[in-house]
Amino acid sequence: MPTCPRVVKKLDLSLTRPERSRRITDHLSLALLAPKAPGQILILALAFLTIILILSAYLFGKIANYVRFGKVNTDTQQATFLAEAGIDYATYQINIGNTSYGGPPSCASPITLGTGQIEICVTGSATEKTITSTAYIPTKTAPKKIKRAISANISQSVALEVPFSHAAVSLVEDITLVGTARVDSGTIYSNRDIIDPAGFPCSSFVSGNAYYFRNFTPPLGLCPTVGPPGDPIDVNSSYDPTGPTPSVWKTLAQGGNVSGEPRTCTDETSGGSCNTSGQVTTCDPTCLISGTWGPHLFNGNVSCVYLPNGPHTTANITVFGTLYITGWFHFNCAGQITLHSSFTGFNSTVVIAEQAIWLTSIHSLPVQKYILFYSLQASDAAIEVKDRGIQAALWTPNGRTKIIDAGVGNISGCILGKSVRLESGSNLSYYSGCPDLDFGATALQLLSWQIKKGSYQLK
């Protein structure tokens, strides 16, 4: 067999076959591990770095997308919360009497709140409105922004609430107790002074505490049962009634359902007129009414007796809903004025007059079931009571409530006004249910602006 001497010599034929194979493998491994040229190492390094960079770029893109989507989601949630806050804020503004808030014709100016802005637009009628609240993150004018719009309808579905927490509260001026004036139950509070003009020894009496912010005249301790000074009342919060404003009541008096029960309306004089069209009556100059009324608007004066010197007439008035009177209201019949039976519990309604209210009936129980008599007049006798057996809540934000009673009976109720005067012989008993009274246009329409269920929409 031919052989190659060099190979035979190098492989050393004296070695066995396995040993020769191992030697060949060792030589090949050493050859592969021998130092490479510099270019080969660079190529391997670049390939490795390229793989790392590709993986890093992929991961960075994933993280960036996650962060971006997370921020968009957070901003969208914030915009939603801001838009919801705009609905609540607009409802609050309308409830405190700013009925034109948000337009038309134009929307309210954008409000900056937290991380964004809110723009509020309001449309609708006097009894139902649509609020559209649009939130922007960060601002409406920003080139890149998150926008979220929410709309909701509001209507008047919760009652007017007046804080009758004392038998009598004078918000601005004095409470005056003349002669033998008595408050047989409950407390009184004056945001200024409590005065007994007779001085010492005074004969007025308050069964509960008589709180006052400034002075009690005569000095403390010289009159029966006079309590310690109280804290000043915050007129703009603690004693700020919630619910519709007078202008809204005027609109409400012209709407809603009436009872359909009998009613009459005649004029005071033969030459005058009492013209009724729907739920509006024009009185020229004075309407004499009886029967069941409300909701109703009277343009003029309202009474139930021939004035000024005519005889008393027996004429009952049942109040089915709000009576709004642009003139004065004089109740001096020999009958009663009372709530309709549809009002239950602490639900009641309002008789509101732009001028004075006089309650002077000769009936033994002339006013029943705690109707709210509300006078807008600024005078020393915005509401004047000369009756016995009155059950009523009295509110005179611009003037004085004056009670004159010859000691024949009790006046049960509560008073809130700019000032209060109890004449000698008057007797006021606090009705413990006064704080719970709710006043609405009708028994089924207890009023303040609230969001209607089912009207909330994301846009």
HELIX and SHEET records of a PDB file:
HELIX    1   1 PRO A    5  LEU A   11  1                                   7    
HELIX    2   2 ARG A   17  LEU A   32  1                                  16    
HELIX    3   3 PRO A   38  ASN A   95  1                                  58    
HELIX    4   4 PRO A  246  LEU A  252  1                                   7    
HELIX    5   5 CYS A  434  ASP A  436  5                                   3    
SHEET    1   A 5 ILE A 111  LEU A 113  0                                        
SHEET    2   A 5 GLY A 116  GLY A 124 -1                                        
SHEET    3   A 5 GLU A 128  ILE A 137 -1                                        
SHEET    4   A 5 ILE A 146  GLN A 156 -1                                        
SHEET    5   A 5 TRP A 449  ILE A 451 -1                                        
SHEET    1   B 5 ILE A 111  LEU A 113  0                                        
SHEET    2   B 5 GLY A 116  GLY A 124 -1                                        
SHEET    3   B 5 GLU A 128  ILE A 137 -1                                        
SHEET    4   B 5 ILE A 146  GLN A 156 -1                                        
SHEET    5   B 5 GLN A 457  LEU A 458 -1                                        
SHEET    1   C 7 PHE A 205  VAL A 206  0                                        
SHEET    2   C 7 ARG A 182  SER A 185  1                                        
SHEET    3   C 7 ASN A 427  TYR A 430  1                                        
SHEET    4   C 7 ILE A 411  LEU A 422  1                                        
SHEET    5   C 7 ALA A 168  SER A 170  1                                        
SHEET    6   C 7 ILE A 188  SER A 190  1                                        
SHEET    7   C 7 ALA A 210  TYR A 212  1                                        
SHEET    1   D 7 PHE A 205  VAL A 206  0                                        
SHEET    2   D 7 ARG A 182  SER A 185  1                                        
SHEET    3   D 7 ASN A 427  TYR A 430  1                                        
SHEET    4   D 7 ILE A 411  LEU A 422  1                                        
SHEET    5   D 7 ILE A 175  LEU A 177  1                                        
SHEET    6   D 7 ASP A 193  ILE A 195  1                                        
SHEET    7   D 7 ASN A 215  THR A 217  1                                        
SHEET    1   E11 PHE A 205  VAL A 206  0                                        
SHEET    2   E11 ARG A 182  SER A 185  1                                        
SHEET    3   E11 ASN A 427  TYR A 430  1                                        
SHEET    4   E11 ILE A 411  LEU A 422  1                                        
SHEET    5   E11 GLN A 391  ILE A 403  1                                        
SHEET    6   E11 ILE A 371  SER A 375  1                                        
SHEET    7   E11 VAL A 350  ALA A 353  1                                        
SHEET    8   E11 LEU A 323  ILE A 325  1                                        
SHEET    9   E11 HIS A 296  SER A 303  1                                        
SHEET   10   E11 VAL A 280  TRP A 293  1                                        
SHEET   11   E11 ARG A 263  ASP A 267 -1                                        
SHEET    1   F 8 PHE A 205  VAL A 206  0                                        
SHEET    2   F 8 ARG A 182  SER A 185  1                                        
SHEET    3   F 8 ASN A 427  TYR A 430  1                                        
SHEET    4   F 8 ILE A 411  LEU A 422  1                                        
SHEET    5   F 8 GLN A 391  ILE A 403  1                                        
SHEET    6   F 8 ILE A 383  VAL A 385  1                                        
SHEET    7   F 8 ILE A 357  LEU A 359  1                                        
SHEET    8   F 8 PHE A 329  PHE A 331  1                                        
SHEET    1   G11 PHE A 205  VAL A 206  0                                        
SHEET    2   G11 ARG A 182  SER A 185  1                                        
SHEET    3   G11 ASN A 427  TYR A 430  1                                        
SHEET    4   G11 ILE A 411  LEU A 422  1                                        
SHEET    5   G11 GLN A 391  ILE A 403  1                                        
SHEET    6   G11 ILE A 371  SER A 375  1                                        
SHEET    7   G11 VAL A 350  ALA A 353  1                                        
SHEET    8   G11 LEU A 323  ILE A 325  1                                        
SHEET    9   G11 HIS A 296  SER A 303  1                                        
SHEET   10   G11 VAL A 280  TRP A 293  1                                        
SHEET   11   G11 SER A 273  SER A 277 -1                                        
SHEET    1   H12 PHE A 205  VAL A 206  0                                        
SHEET    2   H12 ARG A 182  SER A 185  1                                        
SHEET    3   H12 ASN A 427  TYR A 430  1                                        
SHEET    4   H12 ILE A 411  LEU A 422  1                                        
SHEET    5   H12 GLN A 391  ILE A 403  1                                        
SHEET    6   H12 ILE A 371  SER A 375  1                                        
SHEET    7   H12 VAL A 350  ALA A 353  1                                        
SHEET    8   H12 LEU A 323  ILE A 325  1                                        
SHEET    9   H12 HIS A 296  SER A 303  1                                        
SHEET   10   H12 VAL A 280  TRP A 293  1                                        
SHEET   11   H12 ILE A 317  VAL A 319  1                                        
SHEET   12   H12 ILE A 337  LEU A 339  1                                        
SHEET    1   I 3 ASN A 347  SER A 348  0                                        
SHEET    2   I 3 ASP A 438  THR A 442  1                                        
SHEET    3   I 3 GLN A 445  LEU A 446 -1                                        
END                                                                             
